[in-house]
Amino acid sequence: MSVEQVQVQRADFDQVMVPNYAPAAFIPVRGEGSRVWDQSGRELIDFAGGIAVNSLGHAHPALVKALTEQANQIWHVSNVFTNEPALRLAHKLVDATFAERVFLANSGAEANEAAFKLARRYANDVYGAEKFEIIAATNSFHGRTLFTVTVGGQPKYSDGFGPKIEGVTHVPFNDLAAMKAAISDKTCAVVLEPIQGEGGILPADQAYLQGVRELCDAHNALLVFDEVQSGMGRSGELFAYMNYGVTPDILTSAKSLGGGFPIGAMLTTTEIAAHLAVGVHGTTYGGNPLACAVAGAVVDVINTPEVLNGVKAKHERFRTRLEAIAAKYGIFTEVRGLGLLIGAALSDAWKGKARDVLNAAEKECVMVLQAGPDVVRFAPSLVIPDADIDEGLDRFERAVAKLTQA
Ligand SMILES: *Cc1c(COP(=O)(O)O)cnc(C)c1O
């Protein structure tokens, strides 16, 4: 039996939705691999992957299978019970990382909220109530709850909501001297993205992460890596910290972890996890069997040498072509990032115009992202075929050519 669907258009958004987003003029209705079709049947190449979410493209057979099989089993049981997909996923994450314990949530912000609360709780329990300060990086992004916007170093997201969470300070990213000056025995945690995503695709320096790890150890502060964007294969390693050989105490994941199905995870050690005792924290949907079944399949596909090495090779393919476009049109000063998290920084003449580049790209049927006003971001499927990369970059170059010649 088919249910009659009401016709809807982009214009409906302005009538029925809260106006906190400004969605594009077209509505995507179907996706397959790295291609997306809109309501009119127009086909676009997807270099956006949602926002670094669709790690295996659209309708990946392994994910469709995991989701539909689980849909016929059981959807939800509450955390009064545990469930098989959640336990299988936790085993996979523990086996693949430094972590020994996993907390499952529904989003990046929720994973971070759990991480920040745990860091404070741990310090409170072990060292006393005076140790609650959190140091984070300027221009970082950790989500949109009040705690996470407070820790994220961007006033445009945190101002105007009344009093913030106390005890959060910000220092410039990749500035070890600033971190050294700010950290103290009152610091309970340092929170960093190993590759700043929303802030402009800025990878941490090796010496910086190593130095911060040593400062945390010297001051009994936990090191929290927010890998919501950089994790799950996007950097060419399963998690970006593995590129650096610097291990955090707590790590958060989301975005690519669900491949398009909402899920978040917080990973930590047994010793630290012990401080989230029964009743201390929780979530209704976190650990949902549908989400965990999908994420389990995502981990299985991504955590293989073929896929991870493929990400590194595809990085080179993007970089070579983007650098050629940069040289030919003078629109970019630098192409940076790791794996398939790539930023092209706009030159002075184009500063602030990332949105114009997005719009021009969309007209040529390729979806890209921005990371702030000055950086064009590419976060495609980790298994995007090389032919789609080439075709998408042909389209992107046409967009840049038209834009720069206009
Ligand atoms: C997207 C993002 C978040 C927030 O994730 P949500 O799922 O939107 O809550 C947190 N941290 C980083 C680094 C992100 O990129």
The ligand as an SDF file (V2000), in Angstrom:
LIG
                    3D

 15 15  0  0  0  0  0  0  0  0999 V2000
   29.9900   18.8280   13.6690 C   0  0  0  0  0  0  0  0  0  0  0  0
   30.9030   18.8960   14.8470 C   0  0  0  0  0  0  0  0  0  0  0  0
   30.4020   18.8050   16.1550 C   0  0  0  0  0  0  0  0  0  0  0  0
   28.9230   18.7890   16.4620 C   0  0  0  0  0  0  0  0  0  0  0  0
   28.3140   17.6170   16.0170 O   0  0  0  0  0  0  0  0  0  0  0  0
   26.7050   17.5720   15.9570 P   0  0  0  0  0  0  0  0  0  0  0  0
   26.4190   16.1770   15.5100 O   0  0  0  0  0  0  0  0  0  0  0  0
   26.2850   18.6230   14.9930 O   0  0  0  0  0  0  0  0  0  0  0  0
   26.2080   17.8520   17.3140 O   0  0  0  0  0  0  0  0  0  0  0  0
   31.3080   18.7880   17.1910 C   0  0  0  0  0  0  0  0  0  0  0  0
   32.6230   18.8550   16.9780 N   0  0  0  0  0  0  0  0  0  0  0  0
   33.1490   18.9390   15.7390 C   0  0  0  0  0  0  0  0  0  0  0  0
   34.6280   18.9750   15.5560 C   0  0  0  0  0  0  0  0  0  0  0  0
   32.3080   18.9790   14.6320 C   0  0  0  0  0  0  0  0  0  0  0  0
   32.8210   19.0940   13.4050 O   0  0  0  0  0  0  0  0  0  0  0  0
  1  2  1  0
  2  3  1  0
  2 14  2  0
  3  4  1  0
  3 10  2  0
  4  5  1  0
  5  6  1  0
  6  7  2  0
  6  8  1  0
  6  9  1  0
 10 11  1  0
 11 12  2  0
 12 13  1  0
 12 14  1  0
 14 15  1  0
M  END
$$$$
